[in-house]
C-alpha cells in the first residue's frame, strides 16, 4: 500500500530539483466519545520510537473505494471493540506534505456500544498487544498539553474534538467531501 516515487520538479528561476514522495492510500483516526465525556484510547507499541504510545484508534483505508466511515467502523471494532451509532468529521489533515501525500480524516464517533469479544475479529500483529484506556476528554487534553501524549494525529484529533464540542460547532458528516482524496 506504500509507494515511493521521485519527481523532477521545475523550480522558480528555471532550475529543477528532485523530490522524493511517499504515496499512501489515506487513513482515519477516530475519537470515540461516550455520552459522559469519556474518550476511548489505545496504548500500542510503535517500533520507530521503540515504545508504547497512547493514541486514538486509527488505520489505513483498505482500498481506494473504502469510505472514511467504513474504515473508521472497522478500526474502532478491531482496536477498541466498539461500534458507534453516530459518525462526524472533525478535520482532514495532511500529515507531512513536504514528503508524503498522506491524508487522515479525523472522525468523531458517538453513541458507542461494546461488542462482545466473541463477535470481534481475532486481533492481528500489534492489535494483539493493544490495551484500551478510557479517561475524560479533558484529562486527555491535559496529557497533550503536558507533552505526555505525543502522537501528532491523536493530539490533533483530541484538540479538534475539544474545540468542536466546547464551541457547539456543527460538524461535517463522515462522508463529507475530502479534498486530498479527490486526486
C-alpha positions in Angstrom: 0.0 0.0 0.0 3.1 2.2 0.2 4.6 3.6 -2.9 7.8 5.7 -3.2 8.5 7.8 -6.2 11.0 10.5 -7.3 9.7 13.5 -9.2 11.8 16.1 -11.1 10.2 19.4 -10.2 10.6 22.7 -12.0 11.8 25.4 -9.5 11.4 29.1 -9.7 14.1 30.6 -11.8 14.2 27.7 -14.2 16.2 25.2 -12.2 14.9 21.7 -11.3 15.1 19.6 -8.2 14.3 16.0 -7.3 11.6 15.5 -4.8 11.0 12.0 -3.2 7.4 11.3 -2.4 5.7 8.6 -0.3 2.2 7.8 -1.5 -0.3 6.3 0.9 -4.0 5.5 0.4 -5.4 7.7 3.2 -6.3 6.9 6.7 -8.7 7.6 9.5 -8.3 8.4 13.2 -11.3 8.1 15.5 -12.2 9.9 18.7 -14.6 7.5 20.3 -16.6 9.6 22.9 -19.1 8.3 25.4 -22.0 10.5 26.4 -20.4 11.2 29.8 -17.3 12.8 28.0 -15.1 9.8 28.4 -12.8 9.2 25.4 -11.5 5.7 24.4 -7.8 5.5 23.6 -5.5 2.6 22.9 -2.0 2.0 24.1 0.2 0.3 21.5 3.8 -0.4 20.7 5.3 1.8 17.9 8.6 0.3 16.6 10.1 3.5 15.1 10.1 5.2 18.5 10.6 1.9 20.4 7.9 2.4 23.0 4.2 2.2 23.7 2.1 5.3 22.8 -1.4 6.4 23.9 -3.4 7.0 20.7 -6.9 7.2 19.3 -7.9 4.2 17.2 -6.7 4.6 13.7 -5.6 2.9 10.5 -5.2 3.0 6.7 -8.0 2.7 4.3 -8.0 -0.8 2.9 -8.7 0.3 -0.7 -9.4 3.4 -2.9 -13.1 2.7 -2.6 -13.4 2.2 1.1 -15.1 5.2 2.7 -13.7 7.0 5.8 -16.7 5.8 7.9 -16.2 2.2 6.7 -12.6 2.3 7.7 -13.5 4.0 11.0 -16.0 1.3 11.8 -13.5 -1.4 11.0 -10.7 0.2 13.1 -13.0 1.0 16.0 -14.1 -2.6 16.2 -10.7 -4.1 15.7 -8.8 -1.8 18.1 -11.4 -0.9 20.8 -14.1 -3.5 20.5 -16.8 -0.8 19.9 -19.4 0.2 17.4 -20.7 3.8 17.0 -24.2 4.9 16.1 -23.1 8.4 15.1 -20.2 9.5 12.9 -19.0 13.0 12.1 -15.9 14.6 10.6 -13.7 16.7 12.9 -11.0 17.6 10.3 -8.9 16.4 7.4 -5.1 16.5 8.0 -2.1 16.3 5.6 0.4 14.7 8.0 3.7 15.5 6.2 3.0 17.3 2.9 6.7 18.0 2.4 7.4 14.4 1.7 4.1 12.4 1.6 0.6 12.7 0.2 -0.8 11.0 3.4 -4.1 12.4 4.4 -6.0 11.4 7.5 -9.7 12.1 8.2 -10.3 12.7 11.9 -13.7 11.3 12.9 -15.8 11.7 16.0 -17.7 8.5 16.9 -20.5 8.7 19.4 -23.4 6.6 20.7 -20.9 3.8 21.4 -21.7 0.2 22.2 -19.3 -2.5 23.3 -19.1 -5.6 21.1 -18.5 -8.9 22.9 -15.1 -10.4 22.3 -16.6 -13.4 20.6 -18.2 -11.2 17.9 -14.9 -9.3 17.1 -12.2 -10.3 14.6 -9.2 -12.0 16.0 -6.5 -9.4 16.8 -3.5 -9.4 14.5 0.0 -8.1 14.9 0.1 -5.0 17.1 -3.6 -5.2 17.9 -2.9 -8.4 19.9 -0.9 -6.3 22.4 -3.2 -3.2 22.5 -4.7 -2.0 25.7 -7.9 0.1 25.8 -7.6 3.1 28.1 -10.6 5.3 29.0 -10.4 8.8 30.5 -12.3 12.1 30.5 -11.6 14.1 27.3 -10.4 17.0 29.5 -7.7 14.7 31.0 -6.6 13.6 27.5 -6.3 17.2 26.5 -4.1 17.9 29.6 -1.8 15.0 28.5 -1.5 16.6 25.1 -0.6 20.0 26.6 1.8 18.5 29.1 3.7 16.7 26.4 2.8 13.2 27.6 0.6 12.3 24.7 2.9 12.7 21.7 1.2 11.1 18.7 0.5 14.1 16.4 -2.6 12.7 14.8 -4.0 11.8 18.3 -3.2 15.3 19.5 -4.9 16.9 16.5 -7.9 14.7 16.8 -8.4 15.3 20.6 -7.9 19.0 20.3 -10.3 19.2 17.4 -12.9 17.3 19.3 -12.4 19.5 22.4 -12.8 22.7 20.3 -15.8 21.5 18.3 -17.6 20.2 21.4 -16.9 23.3 23.6 -17.9 25.7 20.8 -21.0 23.8 19.9 -19.9 24.0 16.2 -21.8 21.8 13.8 -19.6 19.1 12.3 -19.5 17.8 8.8 -20.9 14.3 8.1 -18.5 11.4 7.9 -18.9 11.3 4.1 -18.3 15.0 3.5 -16.0 15.8 0.6 -12.4 15.0 1.3 -10.2 17.4 -0.7 -7.0 15.4 -0.5 -8.7 12.2 -1.8 -10.1 13.9 -4.9 -7.0 13.3 -7.0 
